């Protein structure tokens, strides 16, 4: 069964089952637009409205919930067809029940976007949705089986060589590429199957300020696999006509000694290399949002943000939409992937990355969007992809490369970021 979890510090959204699936995000946008035309989709007999606000918000923490009705699965169809017309097919060879049952499903899209926009997404309309106020409080956090790293792609030495070549390319006078994010991954193996929600609970324990996510990837043609992690980065939030973002770019590892760690933070804030890297992200967001925002507020300089493993440069951005019908999913598609996970110029960076890496959903986006357009999308970093049998987990981490990058420092940055997931699993991260 398709399952989705997004646990933010102040709210938790869970979803399960699939009424309609959308490997092409444009189809999901078409469904959202169709629901907007239908008006208030409050459910008969539901304990709270689901629809115009699309998801019921309930006080009382993660144990309080509002459930909606169930509905049948739906076929993937042309992006231009309205959602009502999409119900006339089948998925997986099974017939669907009548339209009345489908109309009782919550009008919400959940799921994940891959890093590469040309690859299939994992978006779907769930059968049930629960949205609760307050932090996630798992009832229990079972022990994890032993996990160890069994492979690195590329190796640490190979990653350094790649970064050296990229720095040389970026410094060449005839080169169009300005920044590119180079990533590496490790494959971890568990002695017994890992349960996605148990892994998520351990991530929450280790990183209580992070946004914890676990998203089924079946819709993207990867049945039983799960994208999960603990991301600090907000791609975009949309509530009414207000939008907010919190892009991160420019990173240094945290240090154990408090004085040295404070000096590391000051070094990051004064680093011209990291300021340059961050500036590309902010400028991309400015260019993408200016046409759709009547107001856009971007600070002149970034601020410091920390996780347990790293310091980041961060810029809080706020805006007001010109057209209040623009959905959170449309905004996510407009922005993703930003130079924080891709590079600049967009096409050159994407080509350079996909020539060397198969990222899948690492560096993608995970979140939800309701029929009224509200939603939250997070950057799918500090995580990995769990195999269908639960025995293998591929964790990935990257860093932005510019002409002034130091290859050894870039390697250390990826190692620090890998510890977000591996450390929560009590798995030793490979040394540089």
Secondary structure, DSSP 8 states (H G I E B T S, - for coil): --EEEEEETTEEEEEES-SEEESSHHHHHHHHHHHHHH-----TT-SS--SSS-S-EESSSTT---------------TTS-GGGGGGS-BTTB----HHHHHTS--EEEEEE-SSTTS--EEEE-SEEEEEES----S-------EEEEEEES-HHHHHHHHHHHHHHHHSTT----EEEEEEEEEEEESS---HHHHHHHHHHH-TTSEEEEEE-GGGT-TT-EEEEEE--EEEEEETTEEEEEEEEEEEE--SSHHHHHHHHHHHHH-HHHHHHHHHHHHHHHHHHHTTEEEEEE-SS-EEEE-SSEEEEEEEEEEEESSTT--HHHHHHHH-S-TTTSEESHHHHHHHHHHH---TTTTEEEEEEETTS-EEEEEE-SEEEE-TTSSEEEEEEEEEE-TT--HHHHHHHHHHHHHHHHHHTT------
